[in-house]
Amino acid sequence: MHWLEKKVVAYLAKNNQAHIEDIAAGTGESIDQVRRAVEWLREKHLVSINVSVKRMIYLDDKGKKAAEFGLPERRIYSLAKHVTGLEDLRNLSGMSEFEFNAALGRAKKLGWIEIKGKGEVLVNSDAKELPEERLLNLLSKAPLAEEEIPKDLTEAYAGLLKRPGYIETKESKEVLVTLLKKPDISEFEQKEYTVITPELIKQGYELHLAPLDVVSPVPVLFPGRLHPVTNFINEVREILISMGFIEITGPIVQPSFWTFDALFTPQDHPAREMQDSLYLAGLKSKLLNNDLIQRISQTHENGWKTGSKGWRYKWSLDEAEKCVLRTHTTAISARYLAENPEKESRVFCIGKVFRNENLDATHLFEFTQIEAVISEKDATARKLLGYMQTFYSSLGFDQVRFRPTYFPYTEPSFEPSIYSKELNQWLEVGGSGVFRPEVTRPLGISNNVLAWGFGLERIALLRLKEDDLRKLYSNNLSWLRGKIECL
């Protein structure tokens, strides 16, 4: 038996039954500790619990004022002794128009006052104490239970209930605990210790320690933790760093030049229209590198020195300077490559991207994209496939395949797919390829450049065994607590 149970039983052995509050006061323990001990004892069939509900009556704000200064009709009666005109009485009362008229009507109905002629107020001498006033006086001393109201005041109670702000009722629970079996409490006399302090050790005599149940259940705690998506981002970051990549970052708002033009996406491409991209109205970014602008514009118009014929249209600087919420993190990669054209590097970027999508189970208008770029002289498509195979295997996807596809700024291009055992099907998870000369040469890059990227949330969904992207950001605490360790 726990030491708390022993204290409760020892108290009940002297009193047989008691309320929870009395047990707490008698044992010196908190209400919560006593409740816990009583529940344990009930499970052991040593006590019974009887819960009764009482409706308690309290004075509200207007009721407190009436108990101190009198009901409005009583105040009207008292003031009428000193004035004779109705308007004088109204002004002297300090009441609102509604309260004054109601109080005046009740005082007239009770026969305390009369209104004659042109507003003359007459006062009758007999104004006995009202039942409502008696009840207010009782409640001003202490709250009452409904059953404690005197029978001759039940109508007064009903009347005060109809007056807003005079009285309020609250339900109060009373828990009566009854001892069912009276044990031998001689064993309870010896004090048990649950905490050993230096002072107790210094006393130098034998202490009786309370037994500890090491297998008893403990409360479930939910301390602050990282979101499942954040955990997954950290895992991806660790894998890429272990493969020799360095993380780069950049602004969310980008000029169209870096988001599209530098990546050889034509200015009339559907992806650049408002239906797919989110532009910032009236905001433009001034491009300062005229040589780079010239090379990019010529590549679009006639292929420049890339061996291509370009897109054969008139390139617009005004269109390139429009600011857009980045639709992919490749804008950051392109900018980094342009600033480090001769450097061999392996970099990656993790960040939010934005697209004008309809929100549904498989599409988000704001999501996280992971992109890795390799710039090396001997970089080949075979090396790119090997890197992707290693990366996806590190995430726990053993079955990976690649299919040829088309992207505006890579050639050859590949579409990696992973096999989901839970769904029993292949799932496309991103895009990849070797940057075309139309991308690298205008940026001054002589190395071969490999790149692959994917939407993080779709892979996270597979790891969490869910089928709706919106769940990842639903802020459902019960779901988050169940999924927090899944990634």
NUTI-284552 format. One record per residue (C-alpha): residue number from 0; x, y, z. Coordinates in Angstrom, 1 decimal, decimal comma, padded with zeros to 4 digits. Layout:
BEGIN
+-----+--------+--------+--------+
:  nr :      u :      v :      w :
+-----+--------+--------+--------+
: NUM :      X :      Y :      Z :
...
+-----+--------+--------+--------+
//
This chain:
BEGIN
+-----+--------+--------+--------+
:  nr :      u :      v :      w :
+-----+--------+--------+--------+
:   0 :  000,0 :  000,0 :  000,0 :
:   1 :  001,3 :  003,4 : -001,0 :
:   2 :  002,1 :  005,9 :  001,8 :
:   3 : -000,6 :  008,2 :  000,5 :
:   4 : -003,1 :  005,4 :  000,7 :
:   5 : -002,0 :  004,6 :  004,3 :
:   6 : -002,5 :  008,2 :  005,4 :
:   7 : -006,1 :  008,3 :  003,9 :
:   8 : -007,0 :  005,0 :  005,5 :
:   9 : -005,6 :  006,1 :  008,9 :
:  10 : -007,8 :  009,2 :  008,7 :
:  11 : -010,9 :  007,3 :  007,6 :
:  12 : -010,3 :  004,7 :  010,4 :
:  13 : -011,1 :  007,4 :  012,9 :
:  14 : -014,0 :  009,0 :  011,0 :
:  15 : -015,4 :  006,1 :  008,9 :
:  16 : -016,4 :  008,6 :  006,1 :
:  17 : -015,4 :  012,1 :  005,1 :
:  18 : -015,4 :  014,5 :  002,2 :
:  19 : -012,3 :  014,8 :  000,0 :
:  20 : -011,7 :  018,3 :  001,3 :
:  21 : -011,8 :  017,2 :  004,9 :
:  22 : -009,4 :  014,3 :  004,2 :
:  23 : -007,0 :  016,7 :  002,6 :
:  24 : -007,1 :  019,0 :  005,5 :
:  25 : -006,8 :  016,2 :  008,0 :
:  26 : -003,8 :  014,5 :  006,3 :
:  27 : -002,1 :  017,7 :  005,3 :
:  28 : -001,9 :  016,5 :  001,7 :
:  29 : -003,1 :  018,3 : -001,5 :
:  30 : -006,6 :  017,6 : -003,0 :
:  31 : -005,0 :  016,0 : -006,0 :
:  32 : -002,9 :  013,6 : -003,9 :
:  33 : -005,9 :  012,6 : -001,9 :
:  34 : -008,0 :  012,0 : -005,0 :
:  35 : -005,2 :  009,8 : -006,4 :
:  36 : -005,0 :  007,8 : -003,2 :
:  37 : -008,8 :  007,4 : -003,0 :
:  38 : -008,9 :  006,1 : -006,6 :
:  39 : -006,2 :  003,5 : -005,8 :
:  40 : -008,2 :  002,4 : -002,6 :
:  41 : -011,4 :  002,1 : -004,6 :
:  42 : -009,7 : -000,2 : -007,1 :
:  43 : -008,7 : -002,3 : -004,1 :
:  44 : -012,3 : -002,3 : -002,9 :
:  45 : -011,2 : -000,7 :  000,4 :
:  46 : -013,4 :  002,5 :  000,0 :
:  47 : -016,6 :  003,5 : -001,7 :
:  48 : -017,2 :  006,9 : -003,3 :
:  49 : -020,5 :  008,8 : -003,4 :
:  50 : -020,6 :  011,8 : -005,7 :
:  51 : -023,4 :  014,3 : -005,1 :
:  52 : -024,0 :  017,5 : -007,1 :
:  53 : -025,3 :  020,6 : -005,4 :
:  54 : -026,5 :  023,8 : -007,2 :
:  55 : -025,1 :  026,7 : -005,2 :
:  56 : -026,5 :  030,2 : -005,3 :
:  57 : -024,3 :  033,3 : -005,3 :
:  58 : -024,9 :  037,0 : -005,5 :
:  59 : -024,1 :  038,6 : -008,8 :
:  60 : -023,0 :  042,2 : -009,3 :
:  61 : -026,4 :  043,8 : -009,1 :
:  62 : -027,4 :  041,5 : -006,3 :
:  63 : -024,4 :  042,6 : -004,2 :
:  64 : -025,3 :  046,2 : -004,8 :
:  65 : -028,9 :  045,5 : -003,9 :
:  66 : -027,9 :  043,7 : -000,7 :
:  67 : -025,8 :  046,8 :  000,3 :
:  68 : -028,0 :  049,7 : -000,8 :
:  69 : -031,4 :  048,1 : -001,3 :
:  70 : -033,4 :  046,9 : -004,3 :
:  71 : -034,1 :  049,6 : -006,9 :
:  72 : -037,8 :  049,8 : -005,7 :
:  73 : -036,6 :  050,3 : -002,1 :
:  74 : -034,3 :  053,1 : -003,2 :
:  75 : -037,1 :  054,8 : -005,1 :
:  76 : -039,4 :  054,5 : -002,0 :
:  77 : -036,6 :  056,0 :  000,2 :
:  78 : -035,9 :  058,9 : -002,2 :
:  79 : -039,6 :  059,7 : -002,7 :
:  80 : -039,8 :  060,7 :  001,0 :
:  81 : -037,6 :  063,7 :  000,2 :
:  82 : -039,1 :  064,9 : -003,2 :
:  83 : -042,6 :  065,5 : -004,5 :
:  84 : -042,0 :  065,7 : -008,3 :
:  85 : -041,5 :  062,7 : -010,6 :
:  86 : -038,7 :  064,4 : -012,6 :
:  87 : -036,9 :  065,3 : -009,4 :
:  88 : -037,2 :  061,7 : -008,3 :
:  89 : -035,8 :  060,5 : -011,7 :
:  90 : -032,8 :  062,8 : -011,5 :
:  91 : -032,0 :  062,1 : -007,9 :
:  92 : -032,1 :  058,3 : -008,4 :
:  93 : -029,1 :  058,2 : -010,8 :
:  94 : -030,7 :  055,2 : -012,5 :
:  95 : -030,9 :  054,5 : -016,2 :
:  96 : -034,2 :  055,2 : -017,9 :
:  97 : -035,0 :  051,5 : -018,1 :
:  98 : -034,0 :  050,7 : -014,5 :
:  99 : -035,9 :  053,7 : -013,1 :
: 100 : -039,2 :  052,9 : -015,0 :
: 101 : -038,9 :  049,2 : -013,9 :
: 102 : -038,3 :  050,2 : -010,2 :
: 103 : -041,0 :  052,8 : -010,2 :
: 104 : -043,5 :  050,3 : -011,6 :
: 105 : -042,6 :  047,7 : -008,9 :
: 106 : -042,9 :  050,4 : -006,1 :
: 107 : -046,4 :  051,4 : -007,4 :
: 108 : -047,5 :  047,7 : -007,7 :
: 109 : -046,4 :  047,1 : -004,1 :
: 110 : -048,4 :  050,1 : -003,0 :
: 111 : -045,4 :  052,0 : -001,7 :
: 112 : -045,9 :  055,1 : -003,8 :
: 113 : -048,6 :  056,8 : -005,9 :
: 114 : -048,4 :  059,2 : -008,9 :
: 115 : -051,0 :  061,9 : -008,9 :
: 116 : -051,9 :  064,6 : -011,3 :
: 117 : -049,0 :  066,2 : -013,1 :
: 118 : -046,3 :  063,9 : -011,8 :
: 119 : -046,8 :  064,4 : -008,0 :
: 120 : -045,3 :  061,5 : -006,0 :
: 121 : -047,1 :  060,4 : -002,8 :
: 122 : -045,5 :  058,0 : -000,4 :
: 123 : -047,4 :  055,4 :  001,7 :
: 124 : -046,0 :  054,8 :  005,2 :
: 125 : -046,2 :  051,0 :  005,2 :
: 126 : -043,3 :  049,4 :  003,2 :
: 127 : -042,5 :  046,0 :  004,9 :
: 128 : -039,4 :  044,0 :  004,1 :
: 129 : -039,7 :  042,0 :  001,0 :
: 130 : -038,9 :  038,2 :  000,7 :
: 131 : -036,4 :  039,1 : -002,0 :
: 132 : -034,6 :  041,5 :  000,5 :
: 133 : -034,5 :  038,7 :  003,1 :
: 134 : -032,9 :  036,3 :  000,6 :
: 135 : -030,4 :  038,9 : -000,6 :
: 136 : -029,4 :  039,4 :  003,0 :
: 137 : -028,9 :  035,7 :  003,5 :
: 138 : -026,8 :  035,3 :  000,4 :
: 139 : -024,6 :  038,3 :  001,3 :
: 140 : -023,4 :  036,3 :  004,3 :
: 141 : -022,7 :  033,0 :  002,5 :
: 142 : -023,7 :  031,2 : -000,7 :
: 143 : -026,6 :  028,7 : -000,3 :
: 144 : -027,5 :  025,4 : -001,8 :
: 145 : -030,9 :  025,4 : -003,6 :
: 146 : -032,2 :  022,9 : -001,0 :
: 147 : -031,1 :  025,2 :  001,8 :
: 148 : -033,4 :  028,0 :  000,7 :
: 149 : -036,3 :  028,5 :  003,3 :
: 150 : -039,6 :  027,4 :  001,9 :
: 151 : -041,1 :  030,9 :  002,4 :
: 152 : -038,4 :  032,3 :  000,1 :
: 153 : -038,7 :  030,0 : -002,9 :
: 154 : -041,0 :  032,5 : -004,8 :
: 155 : -038,5 :  035,2 : -004,0 :
: 156 : -035,7 :  033,0 : -005,4 :
: 157 : -037,7 :  032,5 : -008,6 :
: 158 : -038,3 :  036,2 : -008,9 :
: 159 : -034,6 :  037,1 : -008,5 :
: 160 : -033,7 :  034,5 : -011,1 :
: 161 : -035,8 :  036,6 : -013,6 :
: 162 : -033,8 :  039,7 : -012,8 :
: 163 : -030,6 :  039,7 : -014,8 :
: 164 : -027,4 :  040,2 : -012,9 :
: 165 : -028,8 :  039,6 : -009,4 :
: 166 : -028,0 :  036,0 : -008,6 :
: 167 : -026,0 :  033,2 : -010,3 :
: 168 : -026,0 :  029,5 : -009,8 :
: 169 : -023,1 :  027,1 : -010,0 :
: 170 : -022,9 :  023,3 : -009,7 :
: 171 : -020,7 :  022,0 : -006,9 :
: 172 : -019,6 :  018,4 : -006,6 :
: 173 : -019,2 :  016,8 : -003,2 :
: 174 : -017,3 :  013,5 : -003,0 :
: 175 : -018,0 :  011,5 :  000,1 :
: 176 : -015,5 :  008,7 :  000,8 :
: 177 : -016,5 :  005,7 :  003,0 :
: 178 : -014,1 :  003,2 :  004,5 :
: 179 : -015,4 : -000,4 :  003,7 :
: 180 : -012,8 : -002,4 :  005,6 :
: 181 : -011,2 : -001,2 :  008,7 :
: 182 : -007,6 : -002,5 :  008,7 :
: 183 : -005,1 : -002,8 :  011,5 :
: 184 : -003,5 :  000,6 :  011,3 :
: 185 : -000,7 : -000,2 :  013,8 :
: 186 :  001,6 : -000,8 :  010,8 :
: 187 :  000,8 :  002,7 :  009,6 :
: 188 :  002,2 :  004,3 :  012,7 :
: 189 :  005,8 :  004,0 :  011,5 :
: 190 :  006,8 :  006,9 :  009,3 :
: 191 :  007,8 :  006,1 :  005,7 :
: 192 :  010,3 :  008,1 :  003,8 :
: 193 :  010,2 :  008,6 :  000,0 :
: 194 :  013,1 :  011,1 : -000,2 :
: 195 :  016,4 :  010,6 :  001,5 :
: 196 :  018,1 :  013,9 :  002,4 :
: 197 :  021,6 :  014,6 :  003,9 :
: 198 :  019,9 :  015,7 :  007,1 :
: 199 :  018,2 :  012,3 :  007,5 :
: 200 :  021,4 :  010,4 :  006,9 :
: 201 :  023,2 :  012,5 :  009,5 :
: 202 :  020,6 :  011,4 :  012,2 :
: 203 :  022,3 :  008,0 :  012,1 :
: 204 :  019,4 :  005,7 :  012,7 :
: 205 :  017,5 :  003,2 :  010,6 :
: 206 :  014,9 :  004,7 :  008,2 :
: 207 :  011,8 :  002,9 :  006,9 :
: 208 :  011,7 :  003,5 :  003,1 :
: 209 :  008,4 :  003,5 :  001,3 :
: 210 :  008,3 :  000,7 : -001,4 :
: 211 :  008,5 :  001,7 : -005,0 :
: 212 :  006,6 :  000,1 : -007,8 :
: 213 :  009,0 :  000,2 : -010,7 :
: 214 :  006,5 : -001,2 : -013,2 :
: 215 :  003,6 :  001,1 : -012,4 :
: 216 :  002,4 :  003,2 : -015,3 :
: 217 :  003,5 :  006,8 : -015,4 :
: 218 :  001,7 :  009,8 : -017,0 :
: 219 :  002,3 :  010,2 : -020,8 :
: 220 :  004,3 :  013,4 : -021,4 :
: 221 :  004,3 :  015,4 : -024,6 :
: 222 :  007,3 :  017,7 : -024,5 :
: 223 :  008,1 :  020,1 : -027,3 :
: 224 :  009,5 :  018,2 : -030,3 :
: 225 :  010,4 :  019,0 : -033,9 :
: 226 :  007,7 :  018,7 : -036,5 :
: 227 :  007,9 :  015,4 : -038,6 :
: 228 :  008,6 :  017,4 : -041,8 :
: 229 :  011,5 :  019,3 : -040,0 :
: 230 :  012,9 :  015,9 : -038,8 :
: 231 :  012,8 :  014,6 : -042,4 :
: 232 :  014,5 :  017,8 : -043,7 :
: 233 :  017,3 :  017,3 : -041,2 :
: 234 :  017,7 :  013,7 : -042,3 :
: 235 :  017,9 :  014,6 : -045,9 :
: 236 :  020,4 :  017,4 : -045,0 :
: 237 :  022,6 :  014,8 : -043,1 :
: 238 :  022,6 :  012,4 : -046,0 :
: 239 :  023,6 :  015,0 : -048,6 :
: 240 :  026,4 :  016,4 : -046,3 :
: 241 :  027,7 :  012,8 : -045,8 :
: 242 :  027,8 :  012,5 : -049,6 :
: 243 :  030,1 :  015,5 : -049,8 :
: 244 :  027,6 :  018,3 : -050,6 :
: 245 :  027,6 :  021,8 : -049,2 :
: 246 :  024,3 :  023,6 : -048,4 :
: 247 :  023,5 :  026,9 : -050,1 :
: 248 :  020,6 :  029,3 : -049,5 :
: 249 :  019,0 :  032,3 : -051,1 :
: 250 :  015,9 :  034,6 : -051,1 :
: 251 :  012,4 :  033,4 : -051,7 :
: 252 :  011,7 :  036,4 : -054,0 :
: 253 :  013,7 :  036,1 : -057,2 :
: 254 :  013,8 :  038,0 : -060,5 :
: 255 :  012,4 :  036,0 : -063,4 :
: 256 :  015,8 :  036,2 : -064,9 :
: 257 :  017,2 :  033,7 : -062,4 :
: 258 :  014,0 :  031,7 : -062,0 :
: 259 :  013,4 :  031,2 : -065,8 :
: 260 :  015,7 :  033,0 : -068,2 :
: 261 :  019,0 :  031,8 : -066,9 :
: 262 :  017,6 :  028,3 : -067,2 :
: 263 :  016,7 :  028,7 : -070,8 :
: 264 :  013,0 :  028,7 : -070,2 :
: 265 :  011,4 :  030,8 : -073,0 :
: 266 :  009,5 :  033,9 : -071,9 :
: 267 :  006,3 :  032,6 : -073,6 :
: 268 :  006,5 :  029,2 : -071,7 :
: 269 :  003,2 :  028,3 : -070,0 :
: 270 :  005,0 :  027,9 : -066,6 :
: 271 :  005,8 :  031,6 : -066,6 :
: 272 :  002,2 :  032,7 : -066,9 :
: 273 :  000,2 :  033,9 : -063,9 :
: 274 : -001,7 :  030,6 : -063,9 :
: 275 :  001,4 :  028,8 : -062,7 :
: 276 :  003,6 :  031,4 : -061,1 :
: 277 :  003,0 :  034,0 : -058,4 :
: 278 :  004,4 :  037,4 : -059,4 :
: 279 :  004,7 :  040,4 : -057,1 :
: 280 :  002,7 :  043,2 : -058,6 :
: 281 :  004,6 :  046,3 : -059,5 :
: 282 :  008,0 :  045,0 : -058,2 :
: 283 :  011,0 :  044,6 : -060,4 :
: 284 :  014,7 :  043,7 : -059,7 :
: 285 :  017,3 :  045,8 : -061,5 :
: 286 :  019,8 :  043,5 : -063,3 :
: 287 :  023,4 :  044,9 : -063,2 :
: 288 :  025,5 :  042,4 : -065,1 :
: 289 :  025,1 :  043,7 : -068,7 :
: 290 :  027,5 :  041,1 : -070,2 :
: 291 :  025,5 :  038,2 : -068,6 :
: 292 :  022,2 :  039,8 : -069,7 :
: 293 :  023,6 :  040,0 : -073,2 :
: 294 :  024,7 :  036,4 : -073,4 :
: 295 :  021,4 :  035,1 : -071,9 :
: 296 :  019,3 :  037,3 : -074,3 :
: 297 :  021,3 :  036,1 : -077,4 :
: 298 :  021,0 :  032,5 : -076,3 :
: 299 :  017,2 :  032,8 : -076,2 :
: 300 :  017,0 :  034,6 : -079,5 :
: 301 :  019,6 :  032,8 : -081,7 :
: 302 :  021,5 :  030,3 : -079,5 :
: 303 :  024,6 :  032,6 : -079,1 :
: 304 :  027,8 :  030,4 : -079,1 :
: 305 :  026,1 :  027,3 : -077,7 :
: 306 :  025,5 :  025,5 : -081,0 :
: 307 :  021,8 :  026,0 : -080,6 :
: 308 :  019,4 :  028,0 : -082,6 :
: 309 :  017,7 :  029,4 : -079,5 :
: 310 :  014,0 :  029,9 : -079,2 :
: 311 :  013,8 :  032,5 : -082,1 :
: 312 :  011,9 :  035,3 : -080,4 :
: 313 :  012,6 :  038,8 : -079,2 :
: 314 :  013,9 :  038,5 : -075,6 :
: 315 :  012,5 :  041,2 : -073,2 :
: 316 :  014,6 :  042,6 : -070,3 :
: 317 :  011,4 :  044,0 : -068,8 :
: 318 :  009,9 :  040,5 : -068,5 :
: 319 :  013,2 :  039,2 : -067,0 :
: 320 :  013,2 :  041,8 : -064,3 :
: 321 :  009,7 :  040,9 : -062,9 :
: 322 :  009,9 :  039,5 : -059,4 :
: 323 :  008,3 :  036,2 : -058,6 :
: 324 :  008,0 :  033,9 : -055,7 :
: 325 :  010,5 :  031,2 : -056,7 :
: 326 :  008,9 :  028,2 : -058,3 :
: 327 :  011,9 :  026,0 : -057,7 :
: 328 :  015,2 :  026,2 : -055,8 :
: 329 :  017,2 :  025,9 : -059,1 :
: 330 :  017,2 :  029,7 : -059,2 :
: 331 :  019,5 :  029,6 : -056,2 :
: 332 :  021,7 :  026,9 : -057,8 :
: 333 :  022,0 :  028,9 : -061,1 :
: 334 :  023,0 :  032,0 : -059,2 :
: 335 :  025,7 :  030,1 : -057,3 :
: 336 :  027,1 :  028,6 : -060,5 :
: 337 :  027,2 :  032,0 : -062,2 :
: 338 :  029,2 :  033,4 : -059,2 :
: 339 :  031,6 :  030,3 : -059,2 :
: 340 :  031,9 :  029,3 : -062,9 :
: 341 :  035,3 :  027,6 : -062,7 :
: 342 :  034,9 :  026,0 : -059,3 :
: 343 :  034,2 :  022,2 : -059,1 :
: 344 :  031,5 :  021,9 : -056,5 :
: 345 :  028,7 :  019,8 : -055,0 :
: 346 :  026,0 :  021,9 : -053,5 :
: 347 :  022,4 :  021,5 : -052,4 :
: 348 :  019,5 :  023,8 : -051,4 :
: 349 :  016,5 :  023,0 : -049,2 :
: 350 :  013,7 :  025,6 : -049,2 :
: 351 :  010,1 :  026,6 : -049,8 :
: 352 :  008,9 :  027,1 : -053,3 :
: 353 :  005,5 :  028,4 : -054,5 :
: 354 :  003,2 :  027,5 : -057,4 :
: 355 : -000,3 :  028,6 : -058,2 :
: 356 : -001,8 :  025,1 : -057,6 :
: 357 : -005,3 :  024,1 : -056,4 :
: 358 : -004,9 :  022,7 : -052,9 :
: 359 : -005,8 :  019,0 : -052,8 :
: 360 : -004,5 :  015,6 : -051,5 :
: 361 : -001,6 :  015,6 : -053,9 :
: 362 : -000,8 :  019,3 : -054,5 :
: 363 :  000,2 :  022,2 : -052,3 :
: 364 :  000,7 :  025,8 : -053,4 :
: 365 :  003,6 :  026,1 : -050,9 :
: 366 :  006,0 :  023,1 : -050,5 :
: 367 :  009,6 :  022,2 : -049,8 :
: 368 :  012,0 :  021,4 : -052,6 :
: 369 :  015,3 :  019,6 : -052,3 :
: 370 :  017,8 :  020,1 : -055,1 :
: 371 :  021,4 :  018,9 : -055,5 :
: 372 :  023,8 :  020,1 : -058,1 :
: 373 :  027,2 :  018,7 : -059,1 :
: 374 :  029,6 :  020,9 : -061,2 :
: 375 :  032,7 :  018,8 : -062,3 :
: 376 :  034,7 :  018,4 : -065,4 :
: 377 :  034,2 :  014,6 : -065,6 :
: 378 :  030,6 :  014,6 : -064,4 :
: 379 :  028,4 :  012,3 : -066,5 :
: 380 :  024,8 :  011,1 : -066,6 :
: 381 :  026,0 :  007,7 : -065,2 :
: 382 :  027,5 :  009,5 : -062,2 :
: 383 :  024,2 :  011,3 : -061,7 :
: 384 :  022,2 :  008,1 : -061,7 :
: 385 :  024,7 :  006,6 : -059,2 :
: 386 :  024,3 :  009,6 : -056,8 :
: 387 :  020,5 :  009,4 : -057,0 :
: 388 :  020,6 :  005,6 : -056,3 :
: 389 :  022,8 :  006,2 : -053,3 :
: 390 :  020,6 :  009,0 : -052,0 :
: 391 :  017,3 :  007,3 : -052,2 :
: 392 :  018,7 :  004,1 : -050,8 :
: 393 :  019,9 :  006,1 : -047,8 :
: 394 :  016,3 :  007,2 : -047,3 :
: 395 :  015,2 :  003,6 : -047,1 :
: 396 :  014,0 :  003,1 : -050,7 :
: 397 :  015,8 :  000,1 : -052,1 :
: 398 :  014,0 : -000,1 : -055,4 :
: 399 :  014,8 :  002,9 : -057,6 :
: 400 :  014,4 :  003,2 : -061,3 :
: 401 :  014,9 :  006,0 : -063,8 :
: 402 :  013,0 :  006,8 : -067,0 :
: 403 :  013,9 :  009,3 : -069,7 :
: 404 :  011,8 :  012,5 : -069,8 :
: 405 :  011,9 :  016,1 : -071,0 :
: 406 :  012,8 :  019,2 : -069,0 :
: 407 :  013,5 :  022,6 : -070,6 :
: 408 :  017,0 :  023,0 : -069,2 :
: 409 :  018,5 :  019,5 : -069,0 :
: 410 :  019,4 :  017,0 : -071,6 :
: 411 :  019,5 :  014,0 : -071,1 :
: 412 :  016,7 :  014,2 : -068,5 :
: 413 :  015,6 :  011,5 : -066,1 :
: 414 :  012,5 :  010,9 : -063,9 :
: 415 :  013,4 :  008,9 : -060,8 :
: 416 :  010,8 :  006,6 : -059,3 :
: 417 :  010,7 :  004,7 : -056,1 :
: 418 :  008,7 :  001,6 : -055,3 :
: 419 :  006,3 :  001,8 : -052,3 :
: 420 :  005,6 : -001,6 : -050,7 :
: 421 :  002,7 : -000,1 : -048,8 :
: 422 :  001,0 :  001,1 : -052,0 :
: 423 :  002,4 : -001,7 : -054,1 :
: 424 :  003,2 :  000,7 : -056,9 :
: 425 :  006,0 :  002,9 : -058,4 :
: 426 :  005,9 :  006,6 : -057,5 :
: 427 :  007,5 :  009,4 : -059,5 :
: 428 :  009,5 :  011,6 : -057,0 :
: 429 :  011,2 :  014,4 : -058,9 :
: 430 :  013,3 :  015,3 : -061,9 :
: 431 :  017,0 :  015,2 : -062,9 :
: 432 :  019,4 :  015,6 : -065,8 :
: 433 :  022,5 :  017,2 : -067,2 :
: 434 :  022,3 :  021,0 : -067,7 :
: 435 :  022,2 :  021,9 : -071,4 :
: 436 :  025,0 :  024,1 : -072,9 :
: 437 :  022,3 :  026,9 : -073,3 :
: 438 :  022,3 :  027,0 : -069,5 :
: 439 :  026,0 :  026,6 : -068,6 :
: 440 :  027,9 :  028,4 : -071,3 :
: 441 :  026,1 :  031,8 : -071,0 :
: 442 :  026,9 :  031,6 : -067,2 :
: 443 :  030,6 :  031,1 : -068,0 :
: 444 :  030,7 :  027,5 : -066,8 :
: 445 :  033,0 :  025,0 : -068,6 :
: 446 :  032,3 :  022,1 : -066,3 :
: 447 :  029,5 :  019,5 : -066,8 :
: 448 :  026,7 :  020,2 : -064,4 :
: 449 :  024,3 :  017,5 : -063,0 :
: 450 :  021,2 :  018,3 : -061,0 :
: 451 :  018,3 :  016,5 : -059,4 :
: 452 :  015,4 :  017,7 : -057,2 :
: 453 :  012,2 :  016,6 : -055,7 :
: 454 :  009,3 :  017,7 : -053,5 :
: 455 :  010,1 :  016,7 : -050,0 :
: 456 :  006,5 :  016,4 : -048,8 :
: 457 :  005,6 :  013,6 : -051,2 :
: 458 :  008,4 :  011,3 : -049,9 :
: 459 :  007,6 :  012,3 : -046,3 :
: 460 :  004,0 :  011,1 : -047,0 :
: 461 :  005,3 :  007,7 : -047,9 :
: 462 :  007,4 :  007,5 : -044,8 :
: 463 :  004,4 :  008,4 : -042,7 :
: 464 :  002,2 :  005,9 : -044,5 :
: 465 : -000,4 :  008,7 : -045,3 :
: 466 : -002,2 :  009,6 : -048,5 :
: 467 : -003,0 :  013,3 : -048,1 :
: 468 : -000,3 :  016,1 : -048,3 :
: 469 : -002,6 :  018,5 : -046,4 :
: 470 : -002,3 :  016,3 : -043,2 :
: 471 :  001,4 :  017,3 : -042,9 :
: 472 :  000,4 :  020,9 : -042,0 :
: 473 : -002,9 :  020,3 : -040,4 :
: 474 : -001,7 :  021,1 : -036,8 :
: 475 : -003,7 :  018,1 : -035,5 :
: 476 : -001,9 :  017,5 : -032,2 :
: 477 : -003,1 :  013,9 : -031,8 :
: 478 : -001,9 :  013,0 : -035,3 :
: 479 :  001,4 :  014,8 : -034,7 :
: 480 :  002,0 :  012,9 : -031,4 :
: 481 :  001,3 :  009,6 : -033,1 :
: 482 :  003,6 :  010,4 : -036,1 :
: 483 :  006,4 :  012,3 : -034,5 :
: 484 :  008,8 :  009,3 : -034,4 :
: 485 :  007,8 :  007,7 : -037,7 :
: 486 :  010,3 :  009,6 : -039,9 :
+-----+--------+--------+--------+
//
